[in-house]
Amino acid sequence: MVNLGILLAFCTEPPDIDSGRQWLTQGATEGIPVSMSRLGLLLAYRMDPPDPDGARHWFELATKAGDTDARRYLEELTTHS
């Protein structure tokens, strides 16, 4: 589900943001750290309008779950907010 969400939201042209978000949300709510961090990226950088609060939530959870990329994404989001 995570790979499908990433593929749909980030790798297709045009991206299928809604479907990608559904798959990433499912993975994130099931506790998959990479899904949490990629959902954060989608919310921060692919949504129109962006949802920085939602992104921050998922980056924080992913960081707590051990995703080192999420910590960097959270720092970048905080720097650019």
Phi and psi in radians as a Rosetta constraint file:
Dihedral C 1 N 2 CA 2 C 2 CIRCULARHARMONIC -1.122 0.35
Dihedral N 2 CA 2 C 2 N 3 CIRCULARHARMONIC -0.867 0.35
Dihedral C 2 N 3 CA 3 C 3 CIRCULARHARMONIC -1.074 0.35
Dihedral N 3 CA 3 C 3 N 4 CIRCULARHARMONIC -0.669 0.35
Dihedral C 3 N 4 CA 4 C 4 CIRCULARHARMONIC -1.125 0.35
Dihedral N 4 CA 4 C 4 N 5 CIRCULARHARMONIC -0.753 0.35
Dihedral C 4 N 5 CA 5 C 5 CIRCULARHARMONIC -1.074 0.35
Dihedral N 5 CA 5 C 5 N 6 CIRCULARHARMONIC -0.753 0.35
Dihedral C 5 N 6 CA 6 C 6 CIRCULARHARMONIC -1.120 0.35
Dihedral N 6 CA 6 C 6 N 7 CIRCULARHARMONIC -0.800 0.35
Dihedral C 6 N 7 CA 7 C 7 CIRCULARHARMONIC -1.011 0.35
Dihedral N 7 CA 7 C 7 N 8 CIRCULARHARMONIC -0.860 0.35
Dihedral C 7 N 8 CA 8 C 8 CIRCULARHARMONIC -1.151 0.35
Dihedral N 8 CA 8 C 8 N 9 CIRCULARHARMONIC -0.734 0.35
Dihedral C 8 N 9 CA 9 C 9 CIRCULARHARMONIC -1.456 0.35
Dihedral N 9 CA 9 C 9 N 10 CIRCULARHARMONIC -0.471 0.35
Dihedral C 9 N 10 CA 10 C 10 CIRCULARHARMONIC -2.131 0.35
Dihedral N 10 CA 10 C 10 N 11 CIRCULARHARMONIC -0.326 0.35
Dihedral C 10 N 11 CA 11 C 11 CIRCULARHARMONIC -2.061 0.35
Dihedral N 11 CA 11 C 11 N 12 CIRCULARHARMONIC -0.051 0.35
Dihedral C 11 N 12 CA 12 C 12 CIRCULARHARMONIC -1.783 0.35
Dihedral N 12 CA 12 C 12 N 13 CIRCULARHARMONIC 2.744 0.35
Dihedral C 12 N 13 CA 13 C 13 CIRCULARHARMONIC -2.255 0.35
Dihedral N 13 CA 13 C 13 N 14 CIRCULARHARMONIC 1.939 0.35
Dihedral C 13 N 14 CA 14 C 14 CIRCULARHARMONIC -1.330 0.35
Dihedral N 14 CA 14 C 14 N 15 CIRCULARHARMONIC 2.740 0.35
Dihedral C 14 N 15 CA 15 C 15 CIRCULARHARMONIC -1.175 0.35
Dihedral N 15 CA 15 C 15 N 16 CIRCULARHARMONIC 2.555 0.35
Dihedral C 15 N 16 CA 16 C 16 CIRCULARHARMONIC -1.778 0.35
Dihedral N 16 CA 16 C 16 N 17 CIRCULARHARMONIC 1.416 0.35
Dihedral C 16 N 17 CA 17 C 17 CIRCULARHARMONIC -1.054 0.35
Dihedral N 17 CA 17 C 17 N 18 CIRCULARHARMONIC -0.777 0.35
Dihedral C 17 N 18 CA 18 C 18 CIRCULARHARMONIC -1.109 0.35
Dihedral N 18 CA 18 C 18 N 19 CIRCULARHARMONIC -0.821 0.35
Dihedral C 18 N 19 CA 19 C 19 CIRCULARHARMONIC -1.179 0.35
Dihedral N 19 CA 19 C 19 N 20 CIRCULARHARMONIC -0.734 0.35
Dihedral C 19 N 20 CA 20 C 20 CIRCULARHARMONIC -1.038 0.35
Dihedral N 20 CA 20 C 20 N 21 CIRCULARHARMONIC -0.729 0.35
Dihedral C 20 N 21 CA 21 C 21 CIRCULARHARMONIC -1.112 0.35
Dihedral N 21 CA 21 C 21 N 22 CIRCULARHARMONIC -0.704 0.35
Dihedral C 21 N 22 CA 22 C 22 CIRCULARHARMONIC -1.044 0.35
Dihedral N 22 CA 22 C 22 N 23 CIRCULARHARMONIC -0.830 0.35
Dihedral C 22 N 23 CA 23 C 23 CIRCULARHARMONIC -1.173 0.35
Dihedral N 23 CA 23 C 23 N 24 CIRCULARHARMONIC -0.738 0.35
Dihedral C 23 N 24 CA 24 C 24 CIRCULARHARMONIC -1.175 0.35
Dihedral N 24 CA 24 C 24 N 25 CIRCULARHARMONIC -0.645 0.35
Dihedral C 24 N 25 CA 25 C 25 CIRCULARHARMONIC -1.122 0.35
Dihedral N 25 CA 25 C 25 N 26 CIRCULARHARMONIC -0.713 0.35
Dihedral C 25 N 26 CA 26 C 26 CIRCULARHARMONIC -1.063 0.35
Dihedral N 26 CA 26 C 26 N 27 CIRCULARHARMONIC -0.821 0.35
Dihedral C 26 N 27 CA 27 C 27 CIRCULARHARMONIC -1.115 0.35
Dihedral N 27 CA 27 C 27 N 28 CIRCULARHARMONIC -0.719 0.35
Dihedral C 27 N 28 CA 28 C 28 CIRCULARHARMONIC -1.122 0.35
Dihedral N 28 CA 28 C 28 N 29 CIRCULARHARMONIC -0.759 0.35
Dihedral C 28 N 29 CA 29 C 29 CIRCULARHARMONIC -1.229 0.35
Dihedral N 29 CA 29 C 29 N 30 CIRCULARHARMONIC -0.344 0.35
Dihedral C 29 N 30 CA 30 C 30 CIRCULARHARMONIC -1.510 0.35
Dihedral N 30 CA 30 C 30 N 31 CIRCULARHARMONIC 0.003 0.35
Dihedral C 30 N 31 CA 31 C 31 CIRCULARHARMONIC 1.589 0.35
Dihedral N 31 CA 31 C 31 N 32 CIRCULARHARMONIC 0.331 0.35
Dihedral C 31 N 32 CA 32 C 32 CIRCULARHARMONIC -1.505 0.35
Dihedral N 32 CA 32 C 32 N 33 CIRCULARHARMONIC 1.951 0.35
Dihedral C 32 N 33 CA 33 C 33 CIRCULARHARMONIC -0.995 0.35
Dihedral N 33 CA 33 C 33 N 34 CIRCULARHARMONIC -0.764 0.35
Dihedral C 33 N 34 CA 34 C 34 CIRCULARHARMONIC -1.125 0.35
Dihedral N 34 CA 34 C 34 N 35 CIRCULARHARMONIC -0.574 0.35
Dihedral C 34 N 35 CA 35 C 35 CIRCULARHARMONIC -1.180 0.35
Dihedral N 35 CA 35 C 35 N 36 CIRCULARHARMONIC -0.675 0.35
Dihedral C 35 N 36 CA 36 C 36 CIRCULARHARMONIC -1.067 0.35
Dihedral N 36 CA 36 C 36 N 37 CIRCULARHARMONIC -0.825 0.35
Dihedral C 36 N 37 CA 37 C 37 CIRCULARHARMONIC -1.209 0.35
Dihedral N 37 CA 37 C 37 N 38 CIRCULARHARMONIC -0.662 0.35
Dihedral C 37 N 38 CA 38 C 38 CIRCULARHARMONIC -1.242 0.35
Dihedral N 38 CA 38 C 38 N 39 CIRCULARHARMONIC -0.569 0.35
Dihedral C 38 N 39 CA 39 C 39 CIRCULARHARMONIC -1.127 0.35
Dihedral N 39 CA 39 C 39 N 40 CIRCULARHARMONIC -0.698 0.35
Dihedral C 39 N 40 CA 40 C 40 CIRCULARHARMONIC -1.040 0.35
Dihedral N 40 CA 40 C 40 N 41 CIRCULARHARMONIC -0.754 0.35
Dihedral C 40 N 41 CA 41 C 41 CIRCULARHARMONIC -1.081 0.35
Dihedral N 41 CA 41 C 41 N 42 CIRCULARHARMONIC -0.754 0.35
Dihedral C 41 N 42 CA 42 C 42 CIRCULARHARMONIC -1.052 0.35
Dihedral N 42 CA 42 C 42 N 43 CIRCULARHARMONIC -0.812 0.35
Dihedral C 42 N 43 CA 43 C 43 CIRCULARHARMONIC -1.149 0.35
Dihedral N 43 CA 43 C 43 N 44 CIRCULARHARMONIC -0.643 0.35
Dihedral C 43 N 44 CA 44 C 44 CIRCULARHARMONIC -1.375 0.35
Dihedral N 44 CA 44 C 44 N 45 CIRCULARHARMONIC -0.632 0.35
Dihedral C 44 N 45 CA 45 C 45 CIRCULARHARMONIC -2.176 0.35
Dihedral N 45 CA 45 C 45 N 46 CIRCULARHARMONIC -0.217 0.35
Dihedral C 45 N 46 CA 46 C 46 CIRCULARHARMONIC -1.975 0.35
Dihedral N 46 CA 46 C 46 N 47 CIRCULARHARMONIC -0.323 0.35
Dihedral C 46 N 47 CA 47 C 47 CIRCULARHARMONIC -1.387 0.35
Dihedral N 47 CA 47 C 47 N 48 CIRCULARHARMONIC 2.630 0.35
Dihedral C 47 N 48 CA 48 C 48 CIRCULARHARMONIC -2.275 0.35
Dihedral N 48 CA 48 C 48 N 49 CIRCULARHARMONIC 1.772 0.35
Dihedral C 48 N 49 CA 49 C 49 CIRCULARHARMONIC -1.417 0.35
Dihedral N 49 CA 49 C 49 N 50 CIRCULARHARMONIC 2.788 0.35
Dihedral C 49 N 50 CA 50 C 50 CIRCULARHARMONIC -1.109 0.35
Dihedral N 50 CA 50 C 50 N 51 CIRCULARHARMONIC 2.721 0.35
Dihedral C 50 N 51 CA 51 C 51 CIRCULARHARMONIC -2.132 0.35
Dihedral N 51 CA 51 C 51 N 52 CIRCULARHARMONIC 1.359 0.35
Dihedral C 51 N 52 CA 52 C 52 CIRCULARHARMONIC -1.118 0.35
Dihedral N 52 CA 52 C 52 N 53 CIRCULARHARMONIC -0.549 0.35
Dihedral C 52 N 53 CA 53 C 53 CIRCULARHARMONIC -1.185 0.35
Dihedral N 53 CA 53 C 53 N 54 CIRCULARHARMONIC -0.740 0.35
Dihedral C 53 N 54 CA 54 C 54 CIRCULARHARMONIC -1.121 0.35
Dihedral N 54 CA 54 C 54 N 55 CIRCULARHARMONIC -0.728 0.35
Dihedral C 54 N 55 CA 55 C 55 CIRCULARHARMONIC -1.066 0.35
Dihedral N 55 CA 55 C 55 N 56 CIRCULARHARMONIC -0.806 0.35
Dihedral C 55 N 56 CA 56 C 56 CIRCULARHARMONIC -1.026 0.35
Dihedral N 56 CA 56 C 56 N 57 CIRCULARHARMONIC -0.737 0.35
Dihedral C 56 N 57 CA 57 C 57 CIRCULARHARMONIC -0.987 0.35
Dihedral N 57 CA 57 C 57 N 58 CIRCULARHARMONIC -0.881 0.35
Dihedral C 57 N 58 CA 58 C 58 CIRCULARHARMONIC -1.245 0.35
Dihedral N 58 CA 58 C 58 N 59 CIRCULARHARMONIC -0.618 0.35
Dihedral C 58 N 59 CA 59 C 59 CIRCULARHARMONIC -1.102 0.35
Dihedral N 59 CA 59 C 59 N 60 CIRCULARHARMONIC -0.715 0.35
Dihedral C 59 N 60 CA 60 C 60 CIRCULARHARMONIC -1.130 0.35
Dihedral N 60 CA 60 C 60 N 61 CIRCULARHARMONIC -0.764 0.35
Dihedral C 60 N 61 CA 61 C 61 CIRCULARHARMONIC -1.134 0.35
Dihedral N 61 CA 61 C 61 N 62 CIRCULARHARMONIC -0.721 0.35
Dihedral C 61 N 62 CA 62 C 62 CIRCULARHARMONIC -1.137 0.35
Dihedral N 62 CA 62 C 62 N 63 CIRCULARHARMONIC -0.677 0.35
Dihedral C 62 N 63 CA 63 C 63 CIRCULARHARMONIC -1.085 0.35
Dihedral N 63 CA 63 C 63 N 64 CIRCULARHARMONIC -0.789 0.35
Dihedral C 63 N 64 CA 64 C 64 CIRCULARHARMONIC -1.086 0.35
Dihedral N 64 CA 64 C 64 N 65 CIRCULARHARMONIC -0.506 0.35
Dihedral C 64 N 65 CA 65 C 65 CIRCULARHARMONIC -1.491 0.35
Dihedral N 65 CA 65 C 65 N 66 CIRCULARHARMONIC 0.005 0.35
Dihedral C 65 N 66 CA 66 C 66 CIRCULARHARMONIC 1.750 0.35
Dihedral N 66 CA 66 C 66 N 67 CIRCULARHARMONIC 0.130 0.35
Dihedral C 66 N 67 CA 67 C 67 CIRCULARHARMONIC -1.382 0.35
Dihedral N 67 CA 67 C 67 N 68 CIRCULARHARMONIC 1.867 0.35
Dihedral C 67 N 68 CA 68 C 68 CIRCULARHARMONIC -1.219 0.35
Dihedral N 68 CA 68 C 68 N 69 CIRCULARHARMONIC -0.513 0.35
Dihedral C 68 N 69 CA 69 C 69 CIRCULARHARMONIC -1.096 0.35
Dihedral N 69 CA 69 C 69 N 70 CIRCULARHARMONIC -0.669 0.35
Dihedral C 69 N 70 CA 70 C 70 CIRCULARHARMONIC -1.078 0.35
Dihedral N 70 CA 70 C 70 N 71 CIRCULARHARMONIC -0.633 0.35
Dihedral C 70 N 71 CA 71 C 71 CIRCULARHARMONIC -1.078 0.35
Dihedral N 71 CA 71 C 71 N 72 CIRCULARHARMONIC -0.764 0.35
Dihedral C 71 N 72 CA 72 C 72 CIRCULARHARMONIC -1.149 0.35
Dihedral N 72 CA 72 C 72 N 73 CIRCULARHARMONIC -0.741 0.35
Dihedral C 72 N 73 CA 73 C 73 CIRCULARHARMONIC -1.072 0.35
Dihedral N 73 CA 73 C 73 N 74 CIRCULARHARMONIC -0.703 0.35
Dihedral C 73 N 74 CA 74 C 74 CIRCULARHARMONIC -1.114 0.35
Dihedral N 74 CA 74 C 74 N 75 CIRCULARHARMONIC -0.741 0.35
Dihedral C 74 N 75 CA 75 C 75 CIRCULARHARMONIC -1.101 0.35
Dihedral N 75 CA 75 C 75 N 76 CIRCULARHARMONIC -0.752 0.35
Dihedral C 75 N 76 CA 76 C 76 CIRCULARHARMONIC -1.122 0.35
Dihedral N 76 CA 76 C 76 N 77 CIRCULARHARMONIC -0.719 0.35
Dihedral C 76 N 77 CA 77 C 77 CIRCULARHARMONIC -1.108 0.35
Dihedral N 77 CA 77 C 77 N 78 CIRCULARHARMONIC -0.742 0.35
Dihedral C 77 N 78 CA 78 C 78 CIRCULARHARMONIC -1.141 0.35
Dihedral N 78 CA 78 C 78 N 79 CIRCULARHARMONIC -0.674 0.35
Dihedral C 78 N 79 CA 79 C 79 CIRCULARHARMONIC -1.152 0.35
Dihedral N 79 CA 79 C 79 N 80 CIRCULARHARMONIC -0.651 0.35
Dihedral C 79 N 80 CA 80 C 80 CIRCULARHARMONIC -1.615 0.35
Dihedral N 80 CA 80 C 80 N 81 CIRCULARHARMONIC -0.010 0.35
